[in-house]
């Protein structure tokens, strides 16, 4: 039954609003045509990334409000810089109305034109610090290559430095992009540097240029300050020396540069306004005084600048320039001078009246205030000294460790291994160098949510001295001296060191370390996202194994049927070789489980419709969305239909493949795609599912648009906590790599705009240059005939041309799609990876392989013959050619010649791995939306009991059966089902012979939270022997267990529930405890909680602990226990407890506590089900009271006690 392509879906009002938005007039301010007309629709323009557009309503409102906004740069929530806001112009007006040249529009147009006309790869122009060549004779490349080598490649050996330098020459002087270097300059980079290494060098080059730019600015400020000092000779200002400039030249990182800049701010903040009107924005980011009060410091310096003040500072014996040497050598390289023979208070007394305030009063009233001010000043200078900060930073980053402190509420919420923070619950003294993967990022996110606190420390518990104590010893004068004034001055020196570290230096270093650890964790997440994307991109298009002629011949491409579904219906489509949807149907009953004859007929009718659709459309393969477990049922139905068609109609077997739908769901919600099928989300998803199988690279490229939808795919659980710009750039980098390895047919992109999305990733191009390339070809109404037209027709500059020429393939000059490729009038090498600069070598190689000589040798004809008969290239002597070319001075070119020979043998061979049908384990994770990281053996899970499994006895076992008689009750019991209400032995045998016995219990059926079914063997239920599981658990009860085995093919798991496997000795969930897990803290916490619980119970009379300790279903889970844990362990009361002084209330409270329920933490009936106990557990254990107590009781009290005792026993037996 055929359905219309635009039938309404169940998206409701939300889809209606999105349709209106998608069908509105979308205005593109950056791509207005020269004649003033507006851009074509997406089908008519290139598929490359579009500029963001506003719909008519929004634009009308902005034009109405005149749209005047400030032109300052803004930053979004992610910290990304946005474009300057300019005056909004209604570009829907005629071009004649825009003669006023609106400034905002012209500015954007100029920026767009500048990108196009500049002969530099577009991605290089978009770098934060654009590529600039190095001046001739400069040693910058030598310094930069060694800097990059130390940062990233020191493990590869010193020979890598020269190759890094060569790569930098390619990037900065010749503007070669990474794919070009990796493909056409292999001899200069291999084997030390891979494609990933080249991208690292490219990124570090940008950081180097940023660092050098900042360094030049700081150097300029320092030079201006020195000139100002020489001209004005200001008082109370530290004089800049030549060694300050030498130290600045030795700075090798932005962090160290920030140290130098903050030192300048500390000493010369009052002079900076005199040498520059406004502070540079980049330098503002370097400024970070931390906890230093610059005004207070300046006032203290002025107050202590007198004669006695200077003498007091000299008494400390600390020279800032020598502090770093002592710390670096970890010994007193420079000894501390003891210049004063008086105690500190006496030296400070002389400074009290040396300086006065505004009212003529002394700045210091006591000697202690003078010493405190001097200590503060020296501590600030100590903490700001770059050499000290460098040594302290290295030590802190090396020995720092963290404690994780959870709040009380969060500890209650984190229960066992269910929570991803469970392994951090009692983390103590974890070295930061041992943090792996995204651990610190998860901790930071939890800290921002108020779940925990992260504490950095350097003092390790149990160590004899701390790091700060060790530093103090380096600045102590004769620590064994008995002189009083020496001891006093050493104490002041230690105060300076202690204040410098604890108040200024360590907080600043902790902040830096947090940033470093966070950046490392975010980098791990970004790399993990790129790896997931690469796993999708590196899969080649599906290959159909059909060798029949006619409709089934897959030579020109394959037809794919896509199926997507939800709970109510399914959408089915077929896409042709061009990826466009040719037909579709809707099936509304295929997913419903037939319970009536009508429902069965409806489902059978849908299956017949589906069979007829497959028969008519003849797809080479069927792709089914892995939405849920129902996908497996659909796969079975489709495989049955395929087998029927193969048998009845002699169709070839059609494979059915399950395809992950995470990318398809995002594409189906894309605004651009909604314009094609605006009311049918499922159909859009089905089309995307089929296209993913046809070419995953091409389909994923659709997400690289103005809305940046590629970051909406869930590549990693923590990807939302990394900078969006960083993630987007790295994902694009993966697409650049894969696109250039595959190559792009530009002529195909003209006929099929959907394929044009890949052009933006060609080496040397970008979104704007790709748009311009397609628009130029469309404007001239032609296709590319050869690569030379990239320059002659498309007006590419030489730098962009050399980057992109080898990655643009031209395989046919025929305007008809599907026509046989023809090389008439074309250069055959234009359809290969051979770069135009190497065409002569390729032709010579073809001639040599064919052994043509003299006038008979036609190089162009030789290449055609080699491509038609590629096996003939094997006759080419590569070693001889390498020797001759190198002897002619061409250098080492073996890799290049090998690549040329490979291309002549198979032009543009797809290097992606062949498509493989997902394994059962892959399907298991795909359908259940799990990963090997989130669902694995050993994981603690929550399950619900759904039933019990029994094994009926065999006939041979019935012949040897021996019923059991209970000596206490005299009743007989079945040895298999344990039914024990038979009065005669013959009843047991009749029960067995009649087949009424359900058999012996062998396990428990369970269902996990994610819907998976599982099985719990009875031997794994308890540490003690269990014959009947109903004695421990009931239907609907929640139990905690561990995964023991994953049965991927049956979509089930085996679990264990023994307390020894699930729980520890304290009854808590066992977890993997690392080397830094604070077990004593865990035990202490458990004991404290136990005491609190007992205290609450003792203060609530008349209630059992089970009632007092009730919790909600979300936080309380009943756990299975062995029968031995439920035994009544009553103790015989003493005479004192049976005395007359016991009140009735106390007696009732004591009785209720003695008969408490064994189910700990019982909750509401929805989540906790009480467990039955054997009759022996509730046996009445009456004690005979003493004669004295019997005589003291009144008849009324005796009756009341008896009724309470029988009532409690009756209630317990009922439970």
N, C-alpha and C positions, 0 to 999 in steps of 0.2 A: 504494500500500500504506500504510494508515493506521497510525500509531504512537501509543501512549498518551502523554499529556502528561507523565506522571511517570516515563517510562522512564529508567533510570539512564544517566548520562553517564560520560565517562572521567575525571571529576575524582577518582575513587578515594577513598582514606581521608581526604584533605583535605576533600572535599565532605561526607563523612559527619560529620566533626567540626563543620563549619560548620553542617550541618543541625541537629545536636543543639543547638548554641548558638543558632541562630535560632529553634528551636521551643520553647526553654526558657521558663519563666515570667519575662518581663522586667518588672521592677518600676520604676515611675516615681514617685519620691518627691515630685515637684513637681506632679502632677496628680491627686491623690487626690480622689475625689468627696466631696460633702458628707455622703453617707450611709455613708461608709467603704468603698464598693466600689472596685474597681480599674478603671483605664482600659480602654476597649475596644481591640480590635485596630486595626491601622493602617487597615483597610478601613472601620472604623466611626468612627474619629476623624478629625480633620482631618489633612491631609498636611503641615502646617507642621512646622517644626523641633521635634523631640522632645528632651526632656532625656535625658542619658546614663543608661543602665540597667545594672543588674548581674544576671547570671543567678542561679538559685537556689543553685547550688553555692558560688559566690563569696560570696553573701550569707550563707549558712549559716555559712561559715567565719568571716566577719567578726563575725557575731552571737555565735558560739561564743567568740571571743576578746574579747568584750565591746566591741570596736570603739572603745575610748577612745583618741583620738589628740589631739595638741596642736592648738590652735586658731590657730596662727600661719600667716601667709600664706606660701605656697611659690611657687617659680618653676620652670618646667619647663626642658628643655634649650634651648628657643628663647628663654628670657628672658621668657615670658608669665606673668603672675600668675595663679595658680590660686585656687579658692575655699578658704575655711578648712575644714579637716577637722573634722567634728563627730562626735558619738556616732552610731554606726550603729544603726538601728532596723529590726527585722523588720516591715515594713509589711504582710506577708501575714497577720498576725494580725487578729482581728476588731477593729472600732473600739472595742469595750468594753475591750479589753486595752490600749488606748493612752490611757487616761484619765490616765496619769501625766504626760502632756504632755512628751514627750522634748524637751529644749532644742534639739538640732540640727535636728530636723524642724520645730519651730515657727519657728525662725529662718529656714529656707529657705521655709516657707510664708508667713511675714510678708514676706519679700523679694518673693516671687511676687505676693502680694496688693498690695503697695505699687506694683508696676509697673502692675497692672490699675486700681487706684482713682485713681492720679495722672493728672490730666487734662493730660498732656504726652506728645507722641509718644515711643514706646518707644525709638527709636534715640537720641533726645536724652537720655533717662534713662541710657542705657548709655555715654555719653561719659565719658572719663576725668575730665573736669571738667564736670559737668552745666551746662546752660544756666541762667543767672541774669539777671534784668533789671537794668538800670542805674538807679541812683538818680536821682531827678528833679533837674535842675540840674547834673548831673555832666558833665564834658567827656570822659569815658572813650571814648564812641563816636567823637568827633572824633579823639582820639589813636589809637584802634584802626584807624579807617578809613584814616588817613594811614599808619600802620605797615604795614598790609596792602598799600596802594598802592605803597609803596616796595619792599616785598619781592617782589611778584608782578605788578603792573600798571602800572609806571611808564612802559612803552612805549605805553600806551593814552591817555595824556594826562591833565592835571589834572582834566578834567571827570568822570573816573571816580571821584574821591574821594567826591563826593556820592552817586553810585549805590551805592558800597560801603557808605557809611553807611546808606543806605536799606535795603539787604539786611540789615545787622546789626540794624536796628530790627525788621525782620520776624522775624529769628531769635530775638533775645533778649527782645523785648517781647511779640510775638504768637505765638511758638513755631511759626512756619511752617517746614515742611521745604522742602528745595531743589526737589523736583518741583512743589510747589504754587506757589512763587514763580515758577518758570520758565514755568508754564502759565497762571496767573491773575493775575500781577502783572508782565506783560511791559512795560507802559509805564514801570515804574520801573527796569528793568534793561537793556533793549535800546536801542541795538544794541551797546553796549560789552561787555556781559557775557553770555556763553553759559551753557549748562547746566554745562559743565565748569568755567567760571570761578566759578559759584555754589558748586560743591563745594569748590573751592580756598578760597573765602572761609569756608565752613563749617569746613574743617579748620584754617585759620589762626586762626579765632576760638577754637577749642579750645586752640591753642598760646598765643594771647594770654592767655587766662584762666589757663593754667598759669603763664605768665611773671608775670602780675600777682600771682598767689597767692604765688609765691616772692619776688617783690619786696617784698610787704607783710611777709613773715616776716623778710627781711633788714633792712628798715627798722625793724621792731619790735625786733630785736636791737640795732641801732645806737642806738635811742632808750633802751633799757634800759641799754646800756653808758654812755651819756652821763650818765644819772641816777646810776648807780653811781659814776662818776668825781666827780660833783659832791658826792655824799654822803660818800665815803670818801677821796677824793684819794690814790689809790694811787701809789707811787713807781715810777720807771723804766717808765712807761707813756705811750705817745703819746696826747695829748689829742685827742679828737674835736672837730672844728670845724664851723661851719655850712656851709663849702664842701664838706665831706665828704658832707653830706646833699644838697646841691645836685647834686653829682656822681652820687649814687645815683639821684636823680630823673631824670637825663639818660640813664641806662642804657636801652638799647633792645633788648637780646637776652639770652638766658639765658647765653650765653658771657661777655658783659660783666658780668652779674650774678655769675657765678662768680668773676670777677676781684676784684670788690669783696668778696665773701664770704671769699675766700682771704686778702685783705689784713686783714680783721678777725681771721681765725684766726691770722695771723702775729703781729699786735701784741697780741691780747687773748685768746689761747688759755687763759691761766691764769685769766682773769676770767670766762669763759663759764660754768663750773660754778656761779658765784655768782649768776648771773641766770636760769639755767634748769636744771631738774633733769635733763632728758634732751634730747638734740639731736633735732630734727625729722628724720624719715626723708627728706623731700624735700631738706632742707638738707645732709644727709649726702651726697647725690648731687652737690651743688655743690662739696663739699670735695675739692680735688685739689692738694695741695702740691707734687706732682712730685718732684723730686730734693732738695728742701729738707729738711734735718734740723732740725725745729723745736726740739728740745731743745738742739742745739748752737748754734743761732741765739740762743735765749734766754739761754744761758750767756754767749755773747760779748757780748750787749747789757748784761748785768749787769756783766761785767768791764770794759767800756769806758764805764761810766756815771759814772766819776769826773771830776774837773776836767780832768785832762790827757787823759783819753780823749775828752771832748767837744771839747777843742781839736784833738785829732788828727783827729776826724771833720770838723771845720770846715776843716782844712787841705786836704782833697780838693777843696773848692770846688764840690761837687755838691749841688744842691737838688732833691729828688725831684719836687716839684711842677712844676719847670721842665723836667724831662727830656722829657716828652711834647711840649711846645711846640717844642723844638729838633728833635725827630724829625719832627713833623708839618710844620714849615716847611722841613726839610732844610737848616737853616742855624742859626747860633748866635743865635737870638732872645734868649736869655739867656746872657751870657758866663760863662765859668768864672772863678772868683775864685782868685787866688793869695795866700793869707793868710800863708803861712810863708816865711821867708827861709832856712830850714835845709833840709838834705836829709831825706828821710823817715825814715831810720834814727835821726837825732838826735831828731826829734820823737817817735818811737816809744819811744826809750830812757826818756823821762820816765814812760811808762805802765807799765813793767815791774813796779814794786813798788807800784802804786796799788791793786791788788786781789789778794786772797789766797784760797786754797782752803780746804777744810774743816780741813786740818791746819796752817793758818797759812802755808803755802808760797805763793809768788807763782804766779799763774796762767800767767804768761809768763816764760820763762827768757832769751829773747833778743829783740832788737828785730825780727828777722825774723818771729818768731812773732806779735808784736804786729801787724805790718803784714799778715801773712797773715790774722789774725783780723778785722782791720778791713776788708780787701778782701772777705772772705767775707760779712761783715755787709752791706756796701754793695751787693755783687753781688746778694744775696738781696732787699734792698729795691728795687734797680733792676729786677730781674726780676719783682717782685710788683706794682709800681706799675701801676694800671689804665690810665693814659694811655699808658705805655710799651708795655704789652702790646697795646693797641688799635692803635697805629701799627705795631708789629712784626708783628702778625697780618696786617694789610692788606698790608704789603710782602711778607711770606713767602708768603701765598696767591697773590700776583700773580706773583712771580718764581721761586718754587720749581720745581724740576724733579727728575726721578727717573732713576736708573740701575737697570737690571735685570741682576742677576748670577746666572747659572745655575750649578748644580753640574756637575762633570765628567760624572757619571753621567747627569744629565738632558739634557745636550747630546748625548750618544750616543743617547738615546731619541728626542729630537726630531729627526726626519730629514725635511727638506724640508717642503712645505706640507701634509703629512698631518696634522700636529699643530696644534691650535688656538693654541698658544703660539709657533708658528714665527716670527711677525712680531715677537715680543718678544725673540728669541734674543740679539740684540746691540743692545739699545735703550740709548741713551746721551743724556743731557741732554734728555729729553723734558719739555717744560713741562707742568705738571699742568693748566693751563687748556686744553690741546689734547687731553686724554684724552676720548674719545667713548664713548657708549653704555655697554656693560658691561665695558669694557676693564679698569678698575681692579679690579672685582670678580673677574674671571678671574685677575688677577695675585695678588690677596690669597688666593684659594683655592689657587693653585699654591704660594704662599709657605707657607701652612699645611700643605701636603703635603710640604714640604721640597724642592720642585723648584727654587726660586729665592729670591733675596733682593731686596727693594725698598729702595733707598737714596735718601733725600731730601737734596738739597743746594741751597744758595743761590749758591755760588761757581761761576760758569760758566767752564769752561776757556778760556783766552785773554783773559779780561777783565782789565783793569789792576788793579782793586781789587774786593774782595768787599763784601758788604753790611755785615758787621761792621766792616770797616776804615773804611767811610764813616761809621758811627756813632761810631767812636773819634775821628774828626777833629772831630766836633761837641762833644766834651768834652775838648778840648786847649787849654791856655792858651799863647798866643803860641808856636806850633810852630816859629817861626824864631829863638827866643831862644837865645843861647849860654850863658846862666847854667846852672851845673851843677845847682843845686837845682830850677830850673824843669824841666829835662830829667828829673830823677829823679822829680819829682811827676807829670809827664805820663806817665811809664812806669807808675807805680802806678795812675793813672786808667785807662790802657789795660788793665791787668791786671783791674781791676774790670769794665770793659765786656766784655772777652773771657770772663771767668768767668761773668758774668751771662748771656751769650748761649749760649756753648757748653755750659755745665753745667746751666743752669736753663731758660732761655727757649726756645731752639730745640728741645730735646727735647719740651717741652710743646706747642709750636706744631706740631711734626711729628705728635704724637699727635692733636691737634685736626684737622689737615689730613687725616690718614688717615680719621678718622671722617666728615668732610665728604665726601671723595671716595667713600668706601664707601656713604654714604647716597645720594649722587647716582646712583651706579651701580645700587644696589638700586632706587631710584625708577624708573630707566629700565626695569629688568626688570619691575617691577610694571606700569608703563604698557604695556609690550609684551604682558604677559599679559592685561591688560584689553582691549587692542585685539583680540587673538585671540578672546577671549570675545565681544566686541561684534560681530565678524564673523559669529559663529554666531547671535547673538541677533537681529540686525537682518534676518534672512531670514524672509520671511513663509511661512505654511504653503503646501504644494504645492497648486496649483490644477489640477484636471482639466478638460480641454476637451471635456467630453461634453455634448451638447445633447439627447440622447435622453430620452424619458420612461421611467418604470419603474425597473428596478433600476440603471440606469446614471446616473440623475439625481444630480448632485453637489451639489444645492442645500442639503441638510441635512448634508453632510459627505462624506468619501470613505473608501473601504476601501483599505487598503494591505497588500500582501504583503511580508513581510520575509524575507530569506534570509541566514543566517550559516553559516560553514563552518570546518572545520579540515582537517588533512591527510587525515582518514579519512572524514568524513561531513559532511552538511549538514542544517541544521534550517530548516524553512520554516513560517511562520505567517501568519495573516491577522488584522488588527485592524479592528474596526468603527469607526464614526464617533465612538464614545465612547472609543476608544483601548484597549479591552480585547481580549485575544486570544480569538477565536471558534473557531479550529481550528488544527491544526498537523500536520505530517508530518515523517518523517525519511527522508533519502535516503543510503544507505550506499555506493553505487557510482558516483554521478554524477561524483565527482572522480577516479576511478581511470582511468588510461590503459589502454585495452583491449589486451592482448597476445594473448589467446586468444579463441576463439569464445565460451566461457562468460562471460568478462569483458565481452565486447561485448554479449552478451544481457542481462547484469545492468545495464549502463549504459543500454541501450535501455529496459529495464523501468522504471528510475528516471525517465527522461525522459517516458515515458508516464504514470507516476504524477503527475509534476509537471504535465503537460498537463491531466490530468483534474482535479487540484486547482484549477488556474486556471479551468478551465471551470465548476466547481461554485461557486467562491467569488466569481468576477467582480470581482477587484480593479481599482481605477481606475489604479493604478501599482504597480510592483514595485521594491523597494529592496534592493540587494545590498551586502553588507558589503565594503568595499575592504580586505580582509585581505591579499591577495597577488596575484600575477599570475594565479592561477587564477580570480580574480573576472572577468577579461576573458573567459575561456572560458565561464563561467556566463552572462555577459551575452549572449554570442552565442547560446548555447542558448535562453535565454529569449526573445530577439528572434525566433529561428526559430519557437518555439512560438507566440508572439503572432501572427506572420504566418500560420501555419497556421490558427489559430483565426479570424483575420479572414477567411481565404479559405473555410474549410470551414463555420464556424458563423455567419458574418456578425457576428462580434464587432467592436467598435471597436478600433482599434490601441491596445495597452497599452504605455505607455512603461516602459523599464527604466532605473533610475537607480543609479549608484554612490554610496554614502554613506560618508563617513569614519566609522570605527568607534572612534575614540579615546575618545569619551564613552560609547558603548555598552559598551565593555569594562569601564569603571569601574562603570557602573550594574549590569552583570551580576554583579559581585562584591559588590554592596551587600547587607548583611545583611537589610535590609528587603525587597528584591526576592526574595531567596532563599526567603522563606516562601511565595511564590506557586508557584514551580517549583523546589523545593529540589534536585533531582537532575539538572538539565538547564541547564548554563551556556550552551550554544550557543542554546538556545531563548530564554533571557532576553536574550541579545544580539540575536537576530533581532527580538524584540518591540521592543527599544529602537531598533534601526535603523529600523523602520517608524515608530515614534513620532517620531523625529527629523525624518522627512520630513513627518509630519503637523503637528507644532508643535515646533520646536526649543527655543523659550523654555520651554515647559511641561516638556519632557523634561529639560533641563539643570537646571531648578529642583529636580528630584528629588535632585540631589547636594547641595543645601543642607540638610543634616540634622545631627544631633548628631555624626556622625562626620566632618563637614567634608570630605566626599569630593570636593567641587569642586576642592580644591587637589591632588588626586591626578591630575587630568588634566594632561598635559604641555603646558602653554601656552607655556613657554619653557625652553631647556636649562639656564638658571641659576636657575630659580625655587626650587630647593631651598636656595639660599644667601641667600634674603631672609627676613625675619621672617614667620613663618606668619600671625600676627595681622594684620600690615599687608596681606599679600596677600589674606587672606580678606575683610577689610573692603572692600578696593577691588573685588574681584570681586562682592561683594554690592551695592556701589554701582552697578555696571553692570546688575545684575538689577533694582534699584530703578528706575533710569532707564527701562529698556525695559518693565518691567511697567506702570508708570504711563502710558506712552505708548499701550500697547495696551488697558489696562483689564482688570478682572476681574469675571466674572459669579459672584457669591457663591452664587446659587441653584444653579448648575451644580456648584459645589464640594460642595454637600450631597449630591447624588446620585452624584457621581464624586469620591471622596476624593483620588484622584491629582491632580486639578487644584487642590486646596486648598493645595498648596505655594506657589502664587503669592501667596496672601493676605498672607503675612508681609512681602512687599515693597511692599504698598500704602502710599502716603504716610500718615504718622501712625500706622501700625500696626507690628507686629513679631511675633516668634514667639509671645509670650505673649498679646498682645491679639488676634492672629489665631485662636489656639486658643479663646480665650474667646468670640469672635464666633461661631464655628461651634458650639461646645458650647451656647451660649445658644439659638441657633436650633433645634438638635436637641432641646434640652430642652423647648422650647415646641411642637415638632412643626409647625413652619411655615417658610415661606420669606419672604424680604423682598418686600413688596408695593410699597413705595416707599422713598425715601431717608430719609423722616421716621422710619421705624421703627428706623433706626440709633440714634436717640436714645431713642425711646419704648420699644422692645422690647429693644434691645441695650445700653441705658444708657450710651451714649458721651457723654463730656463735650464741651462746645462747642469746645475747642481741637483735640481729636482729630477730631471730626466735620467741622470746616471743612477739615481737611487731607485727609481720605480721601473725603469725599462725592462729589467730582467724578470719582473714579477707580473707583468701584464702580458698575457698570452693571446695570440691572434691565430685561431685555428681554421677559420673559414671566411671567405668573402661572399658567401651566398646569403642573400637577404631572407631566404626562407628558412624557418625553423625546422629542424628535423631533416634538412637536406644533407646529402653526403658532403663531408668536408672536401673542399677543393683547394689545391695549392696553385692553381693557375693565376699568374700575376702576383703571387705572394712570395715572401721570403720564408721558406720552410722553418728556418731557425727561429722565427718570431713565435712559433708555437712551442718553444722549448725554454728551459731555464738558462740556456746559454746567453750570456750578456752580449749586447752588440759590440762591446769593446773586444770580445774574444771570437767574433765571427770568422776572422781570417784563420785562426788556429783550428776552428771546427771544420772549415772547408778543406784546409790542408790535411787534416786528419782523415776526412772522408776520401779525398783523392788518394792518400797513401793506402788506405784500407782497400780501395778498389784496384790499387796498383796501376793507376793511369799515369802516363808520362807524356811530356811534350805537349804538342798542340791538341792531342786528344783529350787532355785533362780539362774538364769543365767543372769548376768547383761547385757551382750552384746545382748542376745536374747530379754531381756526385753525392751531395747532401740528400737530395730527393731519393736517390737510389738506396742510400743507406737507411733512410727512414722507412722506405717500403720493404727493405730486406735487412732488418737490424742485425741479423746473425752475422753479416759480413764484416761488421766492425770488429769482430774478434780477431781478424787478421792483422789489425793494427799493432805495431810494435811500440808499446808505450815507453819502455825503458830507453829505447834508442831516441825517441822524440824528446824525452826529458833531458837526456845528455846533450843533444844538439841545441835545444833552446837555452839551456843553462850556459853552454859554451858560447852562445851568441850574446850573453849578457842579460838575459831575461830574469835571472835569479831563480829561486826555487819555485817551480810552478807545477810540481807533480800533482798536488791536490786539484788544481784547476783543470789539468788535462784529464784526470780521472773523472771529474764531474762532466766534462764535455763528452767523453766517451760514453758515460752512463746516459746522458741526455740523447745522444744519437741513437742509442740502443732502444730507449723508451722515453720519448719526450714527455716531460711533466708527469712522470709516474707519481701516483698518489702515495705518499710515504706514511699515511695514517694506517693504523692497525685495522685489520678486517673486522667487520661486525661479528660478534659472537652472541649466540643465544644465551640469555641470562641463565646461570646455574640455579638449582633449587634454592640454595642459600641466598643468592642475589634476589630471587623472586620473593623469598620470605621477608627479607628486610625491605624490599621495595613496596610490597603490598601493605605491610604493617607499619610503614613510615618510621622504621627504626634504623639504627646503624650498628655495626659491630661494637661501637663504643658505648652506646646507650643500652644495648640489650645483649648480654653475654653470659656465659656460664659463670656461676658464682654470684650473680646479682641477686640481692634480696628484693623480693617482690611481695605484693599483697594479693591474695587470691580469695575467691569465694567458693565455698563447697557447693557443688551442684548435684552430686549423687555419689553412690557407692557401687563399686564393682564386685561381683561375686562369681565364683567358679562352681558350677554344679558338679556333684560327684559323678564319676564314671561308673558303669555297671559293675566293673571289677571291684571298685571300692565299696559299692553297696553290699556285695556278698560278704565283705569282711567287716561290715559296720558293727559297732558296739556302743549302744546307747549308754548314756551316763545318768546315774541317779544321784540326786542331791540328798545326802544323808540327813540334812536338817529338816527340809520340807517334805521329803519323800517323793518329790516330783521327778519325772524323767526329762532328760535334755537331749536335743539333737546335736550330735558332735560336729555338724557342719554349719548350720545357720544359728546354732546356740539358742534355739527356741526351747524353753524349759517350763512349759505348762501342761505336759503330758502326765496323766495319772497312771498309765500302764505302759509297759515296754512295747507291747504290740502296736500302740498308737504311734510310736516313733517310727517303727518299721513301715506302717501303712503310710505315714507322712512321707517317707522317702520313696516308697514304691509308686505312690500316686503322682510324684513329680512336684509336690507342693513346696519342697525344700528349695530355697533360692540359692543355696550353696554357701561355700566358705568365702568370707570377705577377703579380697586380695588387694584392694586399693580404693582410692578416693578420686572422684572426678572433680576438677576445679576449673575456674575461669579467672584469668588475670584481668587487671584493670584495663589493659589495651584490647581486650576482647579475645585474646588467644585462649585456647583450651589446653588443659594440662592434666597430668596424671600423677598422683602421689601414691607410690606403693605402700602397702601396709607396714612393711619392714622399715620404711623411712618415716613412719609417723611418730614414733616415740623411741626413746632409748631402752625402755623396757618392752617386754613382749606384749603385743596387742593382738587379740583374737577377734575382737568385734569393734570396729572403729566408731560405731554409734555411741559407745561408752565414753568417747572423748570429744567428739565433734558432732554437730548437727547440720542439716541442710540450711544453707543461707548464711552460715557462720563465716566470718572473715578470719583467715589464718595467715601467718607470715611464714614464708618459706624461701628456699634458695633454688635457683635454676641449676639442675644437674646435667641436663642434656637438652639440646635443641633438635627437634625432629622437623627439619625444613620441609621435607617432601609431604609430611602429614600435617604441617602447620600446627604443631603442638609442642609442648615441652614436658619434660619429666622434672619433678621437683623433689626436694627433701625437706622434712619438717622436724627432724629430731632436735631436741633442745641443744644437744651437743654440737650440732651443725649450725644452728640458727642463733642460739643464745650463748652468752658467756656465764661465768659463775654467779654473777650478780643478777641474772635474769634480764640483762640488757642485750640489745641487738649486737651481735658480734660484728666488728668492722675491721678492715685492714689497718693495722696500727703501724705507722712508719717509725723510723728511728727517732723522730722528734715528737712523737705522740706523748703527751703528759698523762701517763696512766695514774700517778698519785692524785692528780687534780680530778680525774674522772671518778676515782674511788671516793675522794673527799666529797665531791658533789653528790654522789649517790647516797652517801651516809647522811649528808646534811638534809637531802630531800626526804630520806626515810624518817629522820627525827622530826621534821616538820609535819609529816603525815601522821605520825604517832601522836604528836602534840595536838593536832586538830581533832583526832579521833577521841582523845581523852577528854576534850572540852565539849563534846557533843553527846550528852547522855541519851540512852535509849535507842541508838542507831548503830547498826553493824558497820564495820569498816568498809564492807563492800558497798553499802549505801552511801557512806560519807565520801568515798573516793570516786564517785561516779564522774565521768567526763563525757564529752560529746563524742559522737560517732566518728568525727573526722580525726580525733587525736587518740582514740583508744581502740586497740585491736586485740581481741582475745587470742591467746596462744594455746596450742594444744600441749597438754602435759600428760605424763604417764599416770597410771592409776595410783602409783605409790605417792604421788604428790598430793593426792586428795584424801589420804587417810586421816581419820580423826585421831588427833594426838592429844586427847584430853588428859589432864593431870588430875589426880585425886586432890580435892581441896583439903586444906589444913583445918584443924579444929577451930582455929581463930576465925576462918572464913565462914564456918557454919554456926558461929555463935549468935546469940540473940541480938547483938548490936547491929547486925546487917539489916539495912532497911529494905523494904520491898522494891524501891526504885533501883537501888544498887544491885539487888538480886536479879531483877529483870535485865539490867544492863550487862551484868556478868554473863547471864545465860545467853543473851544475844551474841556477845562476843565469842563465847565458846562454840556456838553453832553457826558461826559466820560461813558465808558462801565461799567456796574455793575460787570462784571466778574473780580474778583481781581486776580492778578498774572496770566494773560493769558499767554499761552505758544504756542508752535507749534501745528499745527493742529492734529498731531499724538496723543497728550496727552490731549488737552484742547478743548472742544467744547463750543462755546458761547451758552447762554441760551436765549430763546425767552422771550419777555415781552408782556404783554397785550397792546392793542392799546392805552388804556388810559394812560399808562406809558409814551408813546412818544407823547402825545398830545401837539400841538404847543401852547406855552404860550406866544404869542407875547405881547409885551408891547408898548403902544403908546408913542413915544418919545415926549418930550416937544416941544412947538413952537419954543423955542430958538434953540434947537438942529436941528429942521427941517430946519430952515432958514439958519443955518450955513453949511449945507451939500450941496455939489455940486451934480448935477444930476448923474455924473459918480460914485461918492462915494455912492450915494443912490442905484444905480443899483448893484454895487459890494456887498454892504451889503445885499441886498435882495437875490441875487444869493447864497451867502454863507449861509444865513439862510435857504433857501429852500433846498440847497444841503445837509446841515447837517441833516435837518429833514428827508429828503428822505433816507439818509444813515442810520439813526437810525431806521427808520421803516423797512428798509431792514434787518438790524441785528436782 
